[in-house]
Amino acid sequence: MYKKRHLILFVLFFSTIFLAACGSSVAPDEVIPSNEEEGASAKICEVTDVGGIDDKSFNATAWAGVQQAAADLGVEGQFLESQQQTDYEANITAFMDEGCDLIISIGFLLGDATEEAAENNPDQNFAIIDFAYDPGYDNVLGIVFATDQAAFLAGYAAAATTQTGIVGTFGGIKIPSVTVFMDGYVYGVEYYNQQNDADVEVLGWEPGVEDGLFAGNFESLDDGRTLAISLMNEGADVIMPVAGPVGLGAAAAVQESGEAWIIGVDSDWTQSSPEYADVILTSVLKRSDSAIYQITEELLAGDFSGGLYLGTLKNDGVGIAPLTNFDGNIDDELAALVEDIIAGDLQTAP
Amino acid sequence: MATQAATLSRRVEYISPRRQRVMGFVFLALAAGIWLFFIRTVDAGVSTTFRLTPGGSDIQLADWVFATAPALNILAIISAVLGGYQLARGFGRNTNLVLGLVSFLFMFGFLAWAAADGSLNIAGLLRTTLQKAVPITFGAMSGILSERAGVVNIAIEGMMLTGAMIGALMGSVGRLYFGDTAGLWIGLGSAVIFGGLLALIHGVLSIKYKTDQIISGTVINIFATGMTSFISAKFLQKYQELNSPGIFQSIEFPLLSKIPFIGPVFFDNNVFIFAMFLFLILLHIGLFFTRWGLRLRSVGEHPKAADTLGINVFRTRYMAVTLSGMMAGFGGAYFTLGSVGRFDEVMTAGRGFIGLAAMIFGNWSPFGSFGASLLFGFADSLQSKLAILSVNIPSEILLMAPYIATMVVLAGVIGRGHMPAADGQPYEKE
C-alpha cells in the first residue's frame, strides 16, 4: 500500500506540473518584449477563447494586431490561452495581477467574465472582441464588427459563382458574432437574385427564422467535413463555414471532392491556410488586428475610453479578400456595392 | 457468474404480456404520429424526391420521386395493422424485429415529410452515417478489448487524440522523406504504436499498482489533451509542412462499387472503413470463438478462477489493454489521416467517450456497439440534413437529437446489459 500511495502522489504531482505548464496559469504563454530599450510603454494582454491562439481565425487575427503594435509602437504583448470556458475568469484575473495596461478578451463567450472583472476593477482597462455592453462601462471598450456588410459582398460573389444555383453556409455555435456573417451572406445572395433575375438558393441559414445549420462546437474538424459533404450532396457548390477551425475540415472535404468553393472567414484563408488556396473563392475579413492596433494607439496617446468600436466597410474594419478562382470579373459591381452599403442604401441584415 | 449471465439473457428474450401490450400501443402511437404530424401538414399533390446518388459518384441512379401524402397513408396503415396484430395475437419472439420495422417506417415517413416539395439525398445521408460511425466504432472496440479483460479504460478519448496528433505529425514527416503513400502508412503505424504506449501506462498504473482505474484514465486524458495542444501550438501550427500528412484516398472496391446505391455508399470509401469492418469481424470471432478470447473474457469475469486454471491474469490484462490502446490509436488516426488531413487542438471532440457509451449500449459486443455507433451516426447526419432542409425544429434541439435518440432506442429496446463481472477491479494475487 505504501508503494501505491507514493505512486498516486507521483502521478498527481506530475500532472499538476504539466497542467501548470501547458494550461493557463500565472505564467503567460508567450511574451513579446518591446523593441524599445528603456522598457515597455504599455502592456497589452490577450485572453483567447478555447479555439486557441493558432486557430487561424479571430484569436490569431487579434494576436496579429498585438504583435503589430508591439513591433511598431513599442508595447509589450502577452497572451493566455483558455483551454475551456472555466478558464476565462482565471486568465483575466491572472493578467490583472500582472499589471496589464489593457486586457483584451477575444470573443463573445468571454462577455460575462469580462463584465464581472470590469465591474470589480474600475481602474483596469478592458477591451472585448464581439461583445457590446448595454449600458456600457467606462473602462470597457466593446469591439464589434458589422461583418454582415462584408458577408453581403461574399454572398453576392457566391451567387455569381454558383453553377448549381445552390450555395450553403454553416456555423459553429449559434451566437450573434457567427450568425451576423450568415445574415449578410443570405442578404447578398438575395440582392444578387433581385438584380440579375436569378434564383439562387441558400442552404443552412434563414434570417427570418433565425435558425440553420450548426456544428455545435468550434473544435471538431470532422464535423466540418461531414457538414460540407452534406451540403454538397444537396447541391451546394459554394460553402461559407463560420466555425473557426471547423471550417478547415469543410475546406478539406471540398478540396477532396473538387465540387465546390469555400469562402473563408475572419482572415484571408489563401494566406493563413495556403494548402486550400485552390478551392478558396474569397474570404470575409474581420480586421480585429487593425482594431486592436488603433486602440493601442489611443491607449498610448491617453485617449482610451470605454464604449463601443464598430468596424465597418467604411473604416476598413471589415472587408473581403480579392476574389481568386473566379471566372470573369465582378470587381466593379462589388466596388459599387461597397459604396451603396457605406451610403446606407442597402440592407445587409434583418 | 456464467449461469447468471445465461439466465439474464434468457430473461431478456422472454416477452411478458405487459410488454406485448405496451409494444402494440407503441406501434399504434407511431402510426397515429404519422397521421397527426406528417399527413395533416402535407399539402395534397406534393411529391418527395429522394436522390440515390451521393455527390461525386459516377454511378448515377435516377431520382426516386413519389407523391408524399399517399405514401404516408400507406406507411401509417401498415404500422396500424402491425400494431393491431401485436395487440390481438402478438409477434412473440419477433417483437423487436417488428419494432425495428415500424420504427423504420416512421423514420421513412418522417424523411418523406421533411423533404416534401423538395429533395433529400438518401445515399449521401447513409454515407455520412457510416463515416460518422467510424471513430465511434473504433472507440467502442477499444473499450471492449480492455473491459472484457476487466480493465475500465476511460482514456480512449486521450488515446484517440494522441493517435490523431501523432498520425498527422509522423505522417507529415514520413511524407517529406518517403513520399505521399508511405507517409500515410508511417503516420498510421505511429498512431497505433503511441496509442499502445499510452495504454501501457494505463496498464502499469491500474494492473501493477492497482490505482483506481478511473483516476488513471482521467489523468491520461488530461495529459493527452495538454501534450497534443502543446505540440500542436509549438510545432504543427508554426510549421505547416509538419501538419499536412494528406488523406487516404477512397478505394473503389472492384465490381462491388459498381452496384447502384449500395456501391457508392459502402464500397467506395477509404481504408479506415474497410479496416473497421475487418476488425469488427476479427474481434467478434476472436472474442467468442477462440481460446484467446475465452481466456481474455475469463480474466474479465472471474480472474481468480482463471488464475487457478493457470491463466496468467496480469499478462492477459496487459495484452488486452495494450491492444485496446492500439485500436484507439488507429481510430484516432481517422480524424487526421482519414478525414481532414490536418491536426487541430482537441479535434476528437468527445468521440472517444461516445465510443464508450456505444460499447455499453452494445452490451460489450463488437457488432452491438457497431449498431449503436451507426444509430448515433445516423441521428447526427440526419440532424444536419434536417437543418439543411430547414425543418422547423430549433437547431439546439437538433444538436441534442443524436444523444437522445441513442439513449431512448437503446435503453428502450435493447434493455439491460451486463458488464464483465470483474470490470474495474484490480486483481490481487493471494
Chai-1 contact restraints between the chains, C-beta under 6 A:
chainA,res_idxA,chainB,res_idxB,connection_type,confidence,min_distance_angstrom,max_distance_angstrom,comment,restraint_id
A,K4,B,Y209,contact,1.0,0.0,6.0,A-B,restraint_1
A,L7,B,Y209,contact,1.0,0.0,6.0,A-B,restraint_2
A,V11,B,V219,contact,1.0,0.0,6.0,A-B,restraint_3
A,S15,B,V219,contact,1.0,0.0,6.0,A-B,restraint_4
A,F18,B,G226,contact,1.0,0.0,6.0,A-B,restraint_5
A,C22,B,G226,contact,1.0,0.0,6.0,A-B,restraint_6
A,C22,B,F230,contact,1.0,0.0,6.0,A-B,restraint_7
A,G52,B,E345,contact,1.0,0.0,6.0,A-B,restraint_8
A,D54,B,A233,contact,1.0,0.0,6.0,A-B,restraint_9
A,D54,B,Q237,contact,1.0,0.0,6.0,A-B,restraint_10
A,L203,B,I388,contact,1.0,0.0,6.0,A-B,restraint_11
A,E206,B,S390,contact,1.0,0.0,6.0,A-B,restraint_12
A,D211,B,S395,contact,1.0,0.0,6.0,A-B,restraint_13
A,L213,B,A387,contact,1.0,0.0,6.0,A-B,restraint_14
A,L213,B,I388,contact,1.0,0.0,6.0,A-B,restraint_15
A,F214,B,S395,contact,1.0,0.0,6.0,A-B,restraint_16
A,G216,B,L399,contact,1.0,0.0,6.0,A-B,restraint_17
A,N217,B,A349,contact,1.0,0.0,6.0,A-B,restraint_18
A,E219,B,V346,contact,1.0,0.0,6.0,A-B,restraint_19
A,E219,B,M347,contact,1.0,0.0,6.0,A-B,restraint_20
A,E219,B,A349,contact,1.0,0.0,6.0,A-B,restraint_21
A,S220,B,A349,contact,1.0,0.0,6.0,A-B,restraint_22
A,L221,B,V340,contact,1.0,0.0,6.0,A-B,restraint_23
A,L221,B,D344,contact,1.0,0.0,6.0,A-B,restraint_24
A,L221,B,M347,contact,1.0,0.0,6.0,A-B,restraint_25
A,D222,B,F335,contact,1.0,0.0,6.0,A-B,restraint_26
A,D222,B,S339,contact,1.0,0.0,6.0,A-B,restraint_27
A,R225,B,S339,contact,1.0,0.0,6.0,A-B,restraint_28
A,R225,B,V340,contact,1.0,0.0,6.0,A-B,restraint_29
A,T226,B,T128,contact,1.0,0.0,6.0,A-B,restraint_30
A,L227,B,S384,contact,1.0,0.0,6.0,A-B,restraint_31
A,I229,B,T128,contact,1.0,0.0,6.0,A-B,restraint_32
A,S230,B,T128,contact,1.0,0.0,6.0,A-B,restraint_33
A,S230,B,S384,contact,1.0,0.0,6.0,A-B,restraint_34
A,M232,B,G55,contact,1.0,0.0,6.0,A-B,restraint_35
A,N233,B,P54,contact,1.0,0.0,6.0,A-B,restraint_36
A,N233,B,G55,contact,1.0,0.0,6.0,A-B,restraint_37
A,N233,B,N121,contact,1.0,0.0,6.0,A-B,restraint_38
A,N233,B,G124,contact,1.0,0.0,6.0,A-B,restraint_39
A,E234,B,N121,contact,1.0,0.0,6.0,A-B,restraint_40
A,E234,B,I388,contact,1.0,0.0,6.0,A-B,restraint_41
A,P245,B,D344,contact,1.0,0.0,6.0,A-B,restraint_42
A,G249,B,V340,contact,1.0,0.0,6.0,A-B,restraint_43
A,A252,B,V340,contact,1.0,0.0,6.0,A-B,restraint_44
A,A252,B,G341,contact,1.0,0.0,6.0,A-B,restraint_45
A,S257,B,G56,contact,1.0,0.0,6.0,A-B,restraint_46
A,E275,B,S244,contact,1.0,0.0,6.0,A-B,restraint_47
